[in-house]
Amino acid sequence: MVFVRWPDGTPRCPYCGASKLTWLAKVKVYRCYGDHKKQKFSLRVGIVFEDLPISLDKWLPALWLLCNSKNGISSYELHRALGVTQKTAWFMLHRIRLAMESRSFAKLDGPDSAPVEVDETFIGGKFSNMHCSIARKKFLGIPSQTHGINKAIVMGMRDRQTRQVRAKVIPNTRRDTLQNEILEHVSKKSTVYTDQAQGYYDLAESDFVHETVNHLAEFVRGQVHTRGIENFWSLLKRRLKGTYVAVEQFHLDRYVTEQVFRCNNRATRDNPLTDADRFALAVPSHSADAATTPAPTTEPPAPSHPETAHDGSSAHTSQTHPAPQDSAASSILTS
């Protein structure tokens, strides 16, 4: 577990970053000699596994299963595999999705690089599959052409050169919302390909090279298309419909994050990642403030079928470091 948490094999204090530590074997914690309040810490301090009663022999297999399952894994399947309750499995999956979140501040593309595809999609139940009472409540008096009403909106960007995707849930498709996201994630003077949605109008005035494709007449015009990001939407919706069944809008961003991680860390000819590589990338190393973010104040009610309700869905003998590897981590990494 030491080499999973610290790839160079040198444990460091999560509070001050010091590497001068002592391993206290009896209590299985490290002691730091820095001048700060908490001088003792375990392997779990500073990551999303901190202060949770669930042991690492449950967390690490769950992490392996989620990041290496192409179609995702439902909380019911995880609860059967690990022998925990469905509520615990649901909570673990959301913690792991938080750890998968990219915190990169680097912008996509540049003036001399490949173009960036930008698109948005609507995610929600089909009108034809809804009970008449629900459909009447959601769509009464709304024209059938406005298919995005009462649905969640996800915006995505894909760099054609690196094949990296960024996606997030947005509140609306207004011009200021869409273009602010592009300004935040794409370098100026980059080439941006979109469809002809009104939200992208006058994007060239923000110092971008903007080209559009009219989906009423064509889907591809030479190199101008958005088929790459549309393929990501297809994969995302297949996971939601096939594995998670019903996802609540207020949890959707976590599922989008999971799919972005899976897409950006897939094995390719240029980057032949293995399951072990992907697991190491997914091992959470974020600060303790992120670790406490998604913990619900109350447990979600148990769903009537997989993911429906809320997936919609813790005098010494001293020796110098490193400590012995955790048995659960060792078994996973060597398998």
N, C-alpha and C positions, 0 to 999 in steps of 0.2 A: 504493500500500500504506500510505502514511502516513495517509491519510484513512480507511482501513479499520481500522487499529490505533487511531488517535486521531481520533475523529469531528470534533473541532473544528479539526483540522489542525495542532495544536501538539504535537510530540513531547515526551514526558516521560520522565525516567529511571525505570526500573522499580524501582530500589533506594531512591531518596529522593524521587521525584516532582518533582524540579526541572525547569524548562523552559529553563534557560540551558545550551544544548548547542551543540556544534560538530560539523558533519558532515565526517568525514574521507573524502574521495572515493576515495583510492587503495585503502583497505582496506574501504570501504563500511560503516563503523560510526559511531556517535555517540560523542562524548566528553562526559562530565558533569564539572563542576567541584566537585561535592559532596565532602565528606570521608568517603569510604568506599572499600573495597578495590578493587572492580571499577568503574573509571571509564569503560571502553569497553563498549558494548553494541550489538547489532544489532537489527533489527526483530523478530527471532524470540525475543529474550530475554524471559522472563517469561510466555510462552504455551506451549501444548502442542506447538508446532513447534520448541521449543528443543532444541539438542544432538542433532539427528537428521540423518542423512546425506541424507534425502530433500529435494529442492529444492522451493521454493514453487510452481513450475510443475506439480508433481504434487499438492501439498497442496490448493491452492485449487480446481482443478477437482473433486477428490474431495469437498471440502466443499460445493461448489455442487450436485453430483449427489445427495449424501445428503440435504441439507436441502430440496431441491426435488422429489425423487421421491416421489410419493404412496405408492407401494408399497415404498419402500426400494430398496436396491441391494445385491446380494450381492458378496462378495469376488471371485468368479470374473468377474462382469461388470465390476467395476472394474479388475481386472487386465488384461482385454482392452482396455478403453477407454484406460487410461493407459500400457500397455506395461511394467508392473511385474510382479513375481511375485505369485502368489496369497497367499503368506505376508505379503508387504509390504502388499498391499491389505487383508488381514484386520487387520493391525496398525494401518494408517491409519484404518480405519473405527472401531476401538475408541477410538483417540485422539480422533477427532472426536466420538464419542458422549460422551466425558468432557467435552469443551468445551460440549456442549449441556446439560449438567446444570444445573438451576436451583439457585442458591444463595440464594434469597429466604428471609428470615426473617419476612416478613409472614404473618399468619394469615388463613385464609379467613373471609369473612362477618363477621357481627356481629349485635347484637340487633335492628337496624332494617333489615337487608338480606335478600336472598333466601336460601332454605334451601340446605343443603349435602347432596348425596347421597353416601352412603358404602356401599361394597360391596367384596367380595373375590371372586376367581376362582381356579380351579385350572388350571394349564397343564402339560400333559404328553401323552404319546402315548395314543391310544385303545387300549383293551384288544383290540378286534376287529382292529386293524391290526398287532399285535405277533406276532412269531414265538412259537411255543408254548413254547420254552425260556425266552425272556425273560419272557413272561407268567407262566409257572410260578414263576420266580424272584422276580418282583415281587409277585405277588398270591396265592401259594399260602396257603390257609387264611384269606384275607381275604374277608369278605362282599361281594357285588357292590354293596351300597348305599353302602359307604364308598369312593366314587369318588375322593376326594381323596388317598388313601394313595399315597405315593411320587411325588407330584406337587409342583411348585413352587406357592407361594401368593403372589398379588399382591393388594395392597390399594390401593384408589383412592378419591379424593374429588373431587367436582365441584361448584364454585360455580355455581349457576344464573344468577346475575346477570352475572358476568364470564365465565362459561363456561370458566374455567380449571380444569385437572385436575392433581392430584398423585397419583402412584402409585409404589409401591416394593414390592420383594419382602420378605415377612415370613416368619419361621421357622415360625409356627403360627397357629391361629385361636383361641387361648385368650383369655379375657376381658381379662386384663391387657395382652396384646399389642395387641389391637384398640383398646381404650379409651385406651391410652397414645399410640397414633398419632393418635387423634382429639384428645386433649388437646394434643398438640404442634402440630397443623396447623389446628385450628378454634378460633375465639374462643368463650369461654364466653358463655352466654345465646343462642347461635345455635340455629336450628332445624335439626335433623339428621334426615334420612329414611334409613332402613335397611330391610332385610328382617327377618324374625323369628329370625335366628340367635342362639344363646344368648350369643355373645360380646358382643352389644350390650345385654344385659339390665342394667337399673338404670342406664342412661346418663343418665337424668334426674337421678339423685342427684349427678352431677358438674356440675350447673348448666347443662344443655342442655335445650332443648325437643325431646323425642325422639318421633317418630311412626314407626310401622312399617307395612309392607304384607305381608300373608300371601300368599306366592306359591303356596300350595296352593289358594287360593280365588280370588285376583285378582292382577292386576299393577298396576292403577291404581285409586286411590280418591281422586277429586277431584285435588288437587295433590300427594297423597302417592304417590310412586313413585320408583324408582331407574333409570328407563329411560335417562337421560342417561349415567350411568357405565357402564351395560350396553352402550350403543352404543360406548363407548370400548373395552370388552373385545372386542367383535365386530371392530372395526378392528384392534386389536392382534393378535388370533389370526389374522386373515386375512393380515397381513404375515408372521407367523411361519411359517404353513403354506405360503403361496404363494411367498415370496421366500427366506426363510432355511432352509426345509425342516426342519432339526433343530437345536435350540438347547440347549446344555448348561445345566444349572441354575445353575452358578456364573457364567455370562455373562449370564443372563437380565436382570439389573438394567440392563445397558447398553442392551438392546433396548427395555426399558420406557421408559428415559430418552429414547431417540430418538423413540418414539411420542408421549410427553408433549410434547416440543418441537414436533413436527409438529402436534399437536392445538392447543396453546396459541398457535401462531403461524400458524394458517390464515387465509386471506382471508375476511372476512365483510363484510356491508353496512356495519356500523359501523366496521370496521377493515380497509379494503381494502389488505392487504399485497400487494406484488409479490414476485417471486422475488428481486430484488435486495435488497429490504428484509429478507427472510428470511435471505439470505446474510449481510448485515451483522450481523443479530442473532446468527447462529451463529458469526461470527468469534471465536475464543477470545481472551479478555482476562483469563483467570484467572492467578493467581500461579504462579511457577515450581515451587512445591512440588506443585501439582496436575499440573503437566506431566510429572512423573516417576512419577506413581502407577501407571498401567496398563501400563508396559513390562514384558513378560514376561521372566523370567530365562532361559528357553529358548524357542526357537521352537516353535510348535505343529506337530505332524505334519501333512503335507498331507492334507486330507480326500479320501475316495474319490469324493464327489460334492459339489456346492456346499453349503458351510456345515455339512456333517454332523459333522465331527470337533470343531470348536471354536466354531462359531457357534450351535450348539444349543439353533453354529457350529460434521541436523544443521548523512628529513624529508618530511612529508605535505603535500599540497595541501589547504588548508582552506577551507571556506566555511560560511556560516550555514545553518541548516535552513530549509525542509524539504528532504529528499533527494528525488531523482527516484523516481517510483513504480515499483514492480517491474513488469516487463513482463507477467508472468502475471496479476497482480492487475488491471492496467489492462485487459487484454483481456477478462477476465471481467466486470468492472464496467461496461464499455462495451458489452457484448454484449446 
